[in-house]
Amino acid sequence: MLPDVVGYRLEKGKKILLDEGYRDIKVLFTRSPKHNPQFTGYHNQRIVMIGDIDDSTVELLVCHV
């Protein structure tokens, strides 16, 4: 079963998924940090959606908060 990491910070969510055996984690962003005037660093990225592609691959949609 896919771990529910929605709402987690990106790095923590990725660590949980890696610990669960997922080896290919694709990350999509809701907008580019270069075009976000409120962008304050990569530590403020949260997972908003997760998709299970196959047994070892997941896709994460991440937003800058």
MDAnalysis code that builds the backbone (N, CA, C; Angstrom):
import MDAnalysis as mda
import numpy as np

u = mda.Universe.empty(195, n_residues=65, atom_resindex=np.repeat(np.arange(65), 3), trajectory=True)
u.add_TopologyAttr("name", ["N", "CA", "C"] * 65)
u.add_TopologyAttr("resid", np.arange(1, 66))
u.add_TopologyAttr("resname", ["MET", "LEU", "PRO", "ASP", "VAL", "VAL", "GLY", "TYR", "ARG", "LEU", "GLU", "LYS", "GLY", "LYS", "LYS", "ILE", "LEU", "LEU", "ASP", "GLU", "GLY", "TYR", "ARG", "ASP", "ILE", "LYS", "VAL", "LEU", "PHE", "THR", "ARG", "SER", "PRO", "LYS", "HIS", "ASN", "PRO", "GLN", "PHE", "THR", "GLY", "TYR", "HIS", "ASN", "GLN", "ARG", "ILE", "VAL", "MET", "ILE", "GLY", "ASP", "ILE", "ASP", "ASP", "SER", "THR", "VAL", "GLU", "LEU", "LEU", "VAL", "CYS", "HIS", "VAL"])
u.atoms.positions = np.array([
    [0.841, -1.182, 0.000],
    [0.000, 0.000, 0.000],
    [0.885, 1.243, 0.000],
    [0.501, 2.220, -0.767],
    [1.244, 3.467, -0.911],
    [1.134, 4.297, 0.375],
    [2.268, 4.707, 0.966],
    [2.211, 5.537, 2.172],
    [1.589, 6.899, 1.866],
    [0.784, 7.412, 2.772],
    [0.150, 8.713, 2.600],
    [1.107, 9.793, 3.084],
    [1.773, 10.441, 2.141],
    [2.736, 11.486, 2.498],
    [2.236, 12.878, 2.075],
    [0.945, 12.975, 1.717],
    [0.375, 14.272, 1.349],
    [0.456, 15.203, 2.560],
    [0.956, 16.408, 2.316],
    [1.120, 17.389, 3.387],
    [2.516, 17.400, 3.983],
    [3.288, 16.356, 3.714],
    [4.650, 16.287, 4.242],
    [5.570, 17.209, 3.441],
    [6.632, 17.642, 4.079],
    [7.675, 18.341, 3.339],
    [8.311, 17.345, 2.371],
    [8.779, 17.864, 1.252],
    [9.262, 17.010, 0.173],
    [10.333, 16.032, 0.639],
    [11.348, 16.491, 1.317],
    [12.450, 15.604, 1.707],
    [11.995, 14.504, 2.663],
    [11.118, 14.835, 3.611],
    [10.625, 13.814, 4.545],
    [9.762, 12.790, 3.810],
    [8.900, 13.269, 2.910],
    [8.058, 12.355, 2.139],
    [8.877, 11.429, 1.264],
    [9.903, 11.974, 0.608],
    [10.776, 11.142, -0.217],
    [11.487, 10.087, 0.618],
    [11.933, 10.446, 1.809],
    [12.615, 9.480, 2.678],
    [11.674, 8.340, 3.061],
    [10.441, 8.670, 3.405],
    [9.462, 7.639, 3.759],
    [9.234, 6.701, 2.573],
    [9.077, 7.267, 1.386],
    [8.849, 6.440, 0.201],
    [10.056, 5.566, -0.123],
    [11.251, 6.104, 0.004],
    [12.456, 5.303, -0.222],
    [12.548, 4.168, 0.789],
    [12.229, 4.447, 2.048],
    [12.250, 3.415, 3.094],
    [11.222, 2.316, 2.820],
    [10.132, 2.659, 2.108],
    [9.087, 1.687, 1.772],
    [9.405, 0.904, 0.498],
    [10.541, 1.223, -0.153],
    [10.954, 0.443, -1.310],
    [10.755, 1.111, -2.657],
    [10.235, 2.322, -2.675],
    [10.091, 3.038, -3.943],
    [11.444, 3.600, -4.337],
    [11.892, 3.298, -5.553],
    [13.231, 3.693, -5.990],
    [13.212, 4.833, -7.007],
    [12.116, 4.984, -7.715],
    [12.021, 6.041, -8.723],
    [10.922, 7.009, -8.287],
    [11.321, 8.177, -7.817],
    [10.380, 9.182, -7.331],
    [10.454, 10.384, -8.266],
    [9.379, 10.573, -9.029],
    [9.313, 11.694, -9.968],
    [8.617, 12.858, -9.272],
    [9.207, 14.041, -9.377],
    [8.665, 15.208, -8.690],
    [8.251, 16.251, -9.720],
    [6.991, 16.677, -9.638],
    [6.460, 17.750, -10.472],
    [6.125, 18.925, -9.557],
    [6.387, 20.133, -10.024],
    [6.133, 21.327, -9.212],
    [4.955, 22.105, -9.783],
    [4.191, 22.738, -8.907],
    [3.033, 23.505, -9.335],
    [3.438, 24.792, -10.029],
    [4.602, 25.341, -9.701],
    [5.131, 26.508, -10.416],
    [6.626, 26.593, -10.176],
    [7.284, 27.258, -11.063],
    [8.729, 27.404, -10.959],
    [9.091, 28.358, -9.824],
    [10.100, 28.016, -9.010],
    [10.508, 28.934, -7.945],
    [11.014, 30.263, -8.488],
    [11.504, 30.276, -9.734],
    [11.991, 31.521, -10.320],
    [10.852, 32.504, -10.575],
    [9.639, 31.989, -10.751],
    [8.497, 32.844, -11.040],
    [7.595, 33.031, -9.824],
    [8.044, 32.629, -8.684],
    [7.262, 32.769, -7.462],
    [7.932, 33.811, -6.572],
    [7.398, 35.024, -6.500],
    [8.060, 36.076, -5.719],
    [8.132, 35.771, -4.222],
    [7.274, 34.888, -3.730],
    [7.309, 34.545, -2.308],
    [8.199, 33.343, -2.017],
    [8.880, 32.824, -3.023],
    [9.721, 31.642, -2.826],
    [10.793, 31.931, -1.790],
    [10.828, 31.129, -0.731],
    [11.767, 31.365, 0.367],
    [12.757, 30.239, 0.553],
    [12.799, 29.283, -0.355],
    [13.770, 28.207, -0.258],
    [13.136, 26.842, -0.424],
    [13.979, 25.874, -0.674],
    [13.506, 24.537, -0.955],
    [12.963, 23.820, 0.277],
    [13.210, 24.329, 1.463],
    [12.691, 23.684, 2.672],
    [11.189, 23.904, 2.827],
    [10.593, 24.774, 2.011],
    [9.163, 25.071, 2.112],
    [8.339, 24.386, 1.030],
    [8.753, 23.231, 0.584],
    [8.009, 22.493, -0.429],
    [7.178, 21.411, 0.243],
    [5.892, 21.368, -0.108],
    [4.983, 20.370, 0.463],
    [4.371, 19.523, -0.640],
    [4.176, 18.248, -0.327],
    [3.549, 17.320, -1.263],
    [2.042, 17.544, -1.214],
    [1.430, 17.767, -2.395],
    [-0.014, 17.986, -2.439],
    [-0.764, 16.831, -3.089],
    [-0.054, 15.990, -3.855],
    [-0.696, 14.842, -4.477],
    [0.357, 13.784, -4.778],
    [-0.068, 12.521, -4.703],
    [0.850, 11.428, -4.978],
    [0.164, 10.430, -5.910],
    [0.914, 9.947, -6.892],
    [0.386, 8.963, -7.819],
    [1.270, 7.730, -7.863],
    [0.649, 6.579, -7.825],
    [1.349, 5.296, -7.851],
    [1.454, 4.841, -9.303],
    [2.666, 4.829, -9.849],
    [2.852, 4.467, -11.250],
    [3.048, 2.962, -11.404],
    [3.929, 2.379, -10.608],
    [4.091, 0.921, -10.568],
    [4.683, 0.552, -9.214],
    [5.159, -0.686, -9.088],
    [5.619, -1.175, -7.784],
    [6.799, -0.402, -7.203],
    [7.585, 0.262, -8.050],
    [8.763, 0.965, -7.530],
    [8.812, 2.439, -7.933],
    [7.736, 2.949, -8.565],
    [7.732, 4.315, -9.054],
    [6.516, 5.083, -8.557],
    [6.761, 6.287, -8.052],
    [5.674, 7.182, -7.668],
    [5.933, 8.556, -8.274],
    [4.863, 9.329, -8.397],
    [4.956, 10.686, -8.895],
    [4.362, 11.611, -7.835],
    [5.105, 12.646, -7.493],
    [4.667, 13.604, -6.482],
    [4.407, 14.956, -7.125],
    [3.293, 15.577, -6.764],
    [3.030, 16.957, -7.136],
    [3.352, 17.793, -5.899],
    [4.230, 18.766, -6.072],
    [4.759, 19.536, -4.941],
    [4.483, 21.019, -5.175],
    [4.116, 21.711, -4.105],
    [3.925, 23.158, -4.200],
    [4.919, 23.868, -3.282],
    [5.197, 25.095, -3.628],
    [6.051, 25.949, -2.795],
    [5.144, 26.731, -1.870],
    [5.373, 26.632, -0.570],
    [4.546, 27.361, 0.396],
    [5.351, 28.383, 1.139],
])
